[in-house]
Structure formats: C-alpha cells, structure tokens
Amino acid sequence: MRITAVEPILLRGTQAYGATTGGEEASDNGDWQLVIRVATDEGLAGWADVETLAPAAVAVIAGQGMAVLGFKTLGELLVGENPLEVERLWDRLYVGSAYYGRRGLAMQCMSAIDNALWSIRAQAAGLPLATLLGGRRRDRITAYASTLFRETPKGMEAAARGYVEKGFRAVKFGWGVFGEDPGRDRELVAAARAALGPDRALLVDPGWYPAGWKQWGPSRSRREALAMCQWLADYKVGWIEDFIHPENFDEYAWVRANSPVPIAAGEQVATIWEFERFIRQGCVDVIQPDLSRCGGLTVARRVAEIAHQQGIDLVPHSWLTHLLTGYSLQLIATLPRARFVEFNVSQSVLTRGITTQPFKLEADGTVAIPDAVGIGVDVDADFIKAHRVN
C-alpha cells in the first residue's frame, strides 16, 4: 500500500470565537478549520482535523518545498510511502521539516497527518483503533462539558443549570472574560458552583494569556498564580488548567508543589521530549496532550506510558470537532486509568458539521467509545464540499 495524496482541505465559516452575556452557548473558532485527508492506492483514506492557523497550514502541507532536507513540505515527504509504517513516517516528517518546523504550525499539521495514518492502519487491519493501540479497557467514559466563561454570574448560573439538565456530571468553564476582573472572576466561579451543586465536578481553565485573552500585558506572577489556586480551592474545583506561560516549566512545578488544587496542563506541549521533561519535572497532576497539536497518537501513546509510570492522570485536550473527539476516545479506551473525555459543547456550525453524527451523552453522563473499524467517526462529504474554499 502506498500514499497517493496528502490533501489539506480549508473550510470557511462565519462564526467568531466568543462567549455570551447570558446562558446561551458560547462558540469555538467558527471562522476557519483545516481538515486533512491522506489517501492510498488501495482506496483507504484517513481523515483528521487540526487546530492551527489554517490558511498558512495549506502551504506547509501542499505548497512548494525546497531542494535541501529540512525544508520539505509534508505532502512531498509522504507521497509514495507505506502508510502502515506510522512511527517511521513520524521521524521522516520531523526531520524533513526540521528547519521551519519542530514545533508550532508544522507540528500541528504533523499531528493531524499522524492521526490519519493511524486510522488507515486500523482500517487496513480491520480493527477499531483502540484494539490496534493495545486493547480496550473500557467501552464508555464520563464526559465533561467544555465551554467558555459567560460574562455575568446570572449567565454562568443559567449555563451550568443547562448542563446539569442535559446530564453532565462535570463541567469546565474556561477563558472568555476570566482574568479581566478578579472580583468578577470569583463571582462567576461561585455562580457555577452553586448551580452545579456539590456532587458535580467543576473544572476551571483560566487561560494563560495575560490579563484576559483580549489584552497584552505581563503574565501572572508565581504568587498571583498560587493565590488564584488558593481562592479557587474554596469552590472545590477539580483542577485548574493551563494558566501559566507554556514555556515556564519551573513555574508550573513550583505552583503545583504549593497548590491546594490539582494542576492540569499540556495542550501547549509538543513532542515526546517536551512531555517527558514536563511530567518528570513535576509540573502537573493531570497531563493533557492535544492529539491535533502534540505530535498525534504516536506521541500521545508514549505520553500515556510516562504518565502511568509517574502516577498521574491523562485526559486529552479535545476542544475541536468530533474527529478529534473520536481519536481521543480511542486513546482513552486503552488507558489503565481514565477519568474524563473533554466534550466540546461550544461547537460552531463549522466544527459541528464536519462529521456525520455527533457523540451522544448517555443518561449516566458518559459517552460510548465506538468499536467500529477505525475511529468510528465519519466525515460529512457534502458539508465539506459546501464549505471548502481551496
């Protein structure tokens, strides 16, 4: 079997990222989305989404490369190769793009391609991806509703009550207006906790951008970060996520050592080398590789091994389309210990429409892990055709 095409598909939408003043649902990035299709000469194809600067990523995958190794486009590195040799191809992509890549946009595109190759490998074997990755340890997992902070306590209360009514046992509020006004931050968290009640998990993602995501300025100091952890502990927060500059491993380790609340992070980390340092330095209680950014499943499955050795939990970051949710669920199925799957309730028309069927929340607050061949998620070809712009 040989790879015949690596196709970046650029989709355009009309919605912008943002929260609401009331309890209405927030929206994720609904303006651009990149989907990658890896095709083979035997008719098998792997699909994956990637969270990146989508218009620029098209050139990284299918633009014009240079003659010297290290400056190649990802597509030219893969066409003609055997898609079943996934780990070898990861190394080929990393070295072939090393001078402009290694992290950031190129790594995010590599991640999606890697996921698509694992899908092809599972299809070729006639197996669910989880079986190929080592075997299913569970067939369902508790989902947490993942959304943005609303702008008012009343809006937070209404939103939280809505998730309770839908059956969620855990909710994560993140970013939005959090960080702009410390007094309001506390009011928003208090409203969410009151509406969720004592028996449901409340998770908080303050964001690491300084002074709220709309502004520039100095990042939180160590003392400010610790003080935030201390007051969030008053509301029995299950974890605090990704609130320190992603390059500052020492600060993560210091805050984690002193925080009364568990620390979760890792969505900004990429490659096994970074994850190994991040975990072994004692930065987190919950590691959160994002399969569309970290280097794909090839990296994430090795992260899972290190996390297990170090006695910490792994909960993939998966705030994107149901393609990413599907890959994340297949990994979660294989973990010795699994707590949650992130369930993006804030999908825009663009991110929601890419797959033909949404995942369904069961009455007990769990989501079933597909056991079909591959990842058990199909793309909506008509939707993609209608929104494609390249």
Steps between C-alpha positions, in 0.01 A plus 500: 500500500624848414395856582370675189397838644517714812224751453445807719136608482438857611150571629346842555227594746332815622507471880756656733644366824327640805271465796161654572364725773221255583472125522501443123777279370838646417677436169840358417703606197238509227681704237762257364560128536752270338427135426765264365435198277770241439414276202648166394518292184281231660206731558551553873504857627565657837342826610604730783445856616768736620485810716744742345523810282306324227576716191875482566489125567391432143842614375683291761324187377453558127703807407842528341789337686872557451772268376685455828382265775336686787308735270261249345123525504325225691312371198809445288661310788213252510377433146621156390567381856338204679228646729522204739850599612362775722786545748763506225300759309476717813881516508509568125261794535687641801841494335368603159343820642753563778626841387159665498312261724568290811223684687205725425320493169707223340464276806125564507473389137720199575266410785198483273687300238622258766144448624379438145774241448396316817144496366619346172704243692193400704283481187757283325502263797120498518514608866380782723793734560497430875561130432796589281636729774503222758142405574183644651485524879161674500209562265385835642640800685358790701480816290550851627325786325770738377400860441595864554438721801187709458525872570265520799425287809140466383624370163732255676218371715268451203771326296599266784138405566461421133790254510354336812168455319680339207653244733863613530678395819785744443538842336806704406477875455796670338643821357228743389506802734690319776810692606375849418351574845600292808181588685280394212707181457404390849133585442494296179656194664270530802194510274614189312568307818161591647318390186694174460458402862750307713487169311615616157857582402583863419818547297653840424723606211607860575710530184866600499475809284569805718214707643232318307527368146425835332791695649877518508691538823708313756411141582396398849783485750559183702333655800201613296464153350518337842254750649254411222539130580433573866175687449380251238548228760218664697264384225627140494635528145605163358799646317640829372617479142770653283529837679879551491715600203557170314878545480538546878536143628669611824205720591254219432698271730518764777129581487402133487715428808317771695148493356208356700328418168626250237674653199418393142690607189669377184290619207782741405772232530627308197736206431587222740815686607304797633237282664761292676663811649162651589381190685827404668551855630178457696300763312155341506258260665310456171682500166296617200655425161291633213516245218467777240808684638728270701633289215195277463435156638860394448601751768189474718525124553856544628385785723244259645777257593699769683188630676422150624857455626484833685156434650315791339182506293477560126194679364542606135419859413238473224314828451447476124292282266369149561787364293738605777255367760498168316878466503511606865239239596700225332805596706292530819366148444854362542608688815551306825312781679267750333293777655341711225464583136478868413167559324489822299147635551599831337545376145429751228307411186836437334655267757172322571420428136819319399385159626179321410393410853562666837599306807208449735504560874342205680269534800785418738717783365727277293581477130532163326835426336443377143608143427469521122799458271723807511386779732126452451446854373420596140538834326210673328624527142216729394564742787871509422433564133260784584748676732826433317684804368833360366 
